Amino acid sequence: MNEHKNIHKSVLGILVQNQPGVLSHVAGMFAARGFNIDSLVVGRTEDPTISRMVIVTSGDQATLEQIRKQLGKIVTVVKVRNYSEEECVERDLLLIQIHCPSEKRTELSQLAGVFRGTVVDVGPRSVTVQLTGPEKKIEAFIDLARPYGILQMARTGVIAIPRAQQIKETPVSE
């Protein structure tokens, strides 16, 4: 029997107080309990006193529920939402430097264009492409770029917010 059968990816949206030490406290909770973080993105929100963390993690239902409960116990955590359980807009940002002799630039530029990517830097033997979108789109582009030779890449990890029809119309500051 496949023991990974009940493992689910979960995208958590966590509103936290914007103050020093919050990131290490949240990451420390994951480490102390042996939970894995696949990606973690933190940024300011429309309220300067609140930051949004988007954490991608995985586990069975019991593990994911335990993560949610443990996050809720952290004093600086304002709210925890499981974005995997609702309609959300998710994006990942990729910067990828690809080996590209001058005779292949048009071809690679067209490939980037199919994915709505943009060439943002050109060197004598490489190009750098910027691409945003859902994780699957990013992964598909990376797979197609591999035969050219990936020199280096950087990704933001997933950021997400609920779709507009699901947002409570009350501002966070109220």
SULKAMO-V888178 format. One record per helix or strand of 3 or more residues. SS is the DSSP state (helix for helix, strand for strand). FROM is the first residue (numbers start at 1). TO is the last residue. Records with the same first field share a line. If there is no record, write none. Layout:
BEGIN
SS->FROM-TO ; FROM-TO
END
This chain:
BEGIN
strand->8-17 ; 39-44 ; 50-59 ; 77-82 ; 88-99 ; 118-122 ; 126-133 ; 150-155 ; 159-162
helix->22-32 ; 61-73 ; 83-85 ; 102-114 ; 135-148 ; 164-166
END
